[in-house]
């Protein structure tokens, strides 16, 4: 599974909830938003610990990030 796919799912969920990248970055302990957005863009690998923190911040089950339907939907949007 590609980091970009997971990042796209995270970004999609975050935006659907009206939550800013700045908010998530601050909640999970990033000093800069750009470091966090690199995760969403797939430029940086997402660790399980980071994924758990992001899921908790977005109030979703971590499995949503790896759900095949979500991965397909976001890959179709970016294709």
C-alpha positions, 0 to 999 in steps of 0.5 A: 500500500502506498503512503500517498494512498493512505495520505489521500484517505486521511486528507479526505476524511479530515476535509470532510470533517472540516478540520484544518491540517494546522489543527491536526498537526498541532494536536499530534505534536508537529511544530510545522504544518508542512511536516504534517502535510508531507504525510498527507501527500505521501512524501513521508511514510506514516508510522502506525503511531502517527496514524493512531494519533491522527485517527484519534484526532479525527475521531475515526477508527484507524481502519478507515485509513486502510479501508479498501473502499476509501483507498479506491475512492481517493485514488479515483479522485486523484487519477 
